[in-house]
Structure formats: C-alpha cells, structure tokens
C-alpha cells in the first residue's frame, strides 16, 4: 500500500472510531434519560448574560421580533407595520385553522 492510501485508511479508521464513540455516548445518554437519570444534564439557573442570550435565541418569536426591529430601522415603521400586521394576522389565522383541523 502506498503512503497516500495508508494515510487515507488511517484517517477512515480514526473517523469511524470517533463515530462509534459518539454513538456509544448518545446511546448511554438515551438510556440514562429513559431510566430517569437527569444528573448528567447541567442545571445552571443563575441569571447571566449568556443564559439570557440562550433563552432569547431559543424562544420561538425572537427571530420575528428581530426582523421587525431591523425592518423598522431600515425602512421605517410606516412601511413595516402593515407588512407585520398582514403576515402576523395570516399566520395567526393559519395556526388556528391547523389547530381546529388537527383536533
């Protein structure tokens, strides 16, 4: 086997080993969660800037709020408010219709 083929083979073996290790970790975490072992999940309830940033980025309407604020800064509130109201009303109606049909 030439040098390049040997390096490729070693690289593939290393990648497969890392994938197997990650799979084992995921399986252990899954079994731990099913068994009720929540001790491995870190609970950091202190109020800090990083926690606040994470909470805001995880909130469902943060992207919408950021887009509205950016739109108001770029094109002005007079032009962005009708667009926001129109799309917001449309999405609200669609969400309610999906909720009614899904029951």
Protein Blocks (a to p, Z undefined) as FASTA:
>chain_A
ZZklmmmmmmmmmmmmmmmmmmmmmmmmmmmmmnopaklpccdfbdcfklmmmmmmmpmk
lmmmmmmmmmmmmnopklmmmmmmmmmmmmmmmmmmmmmmmZZ
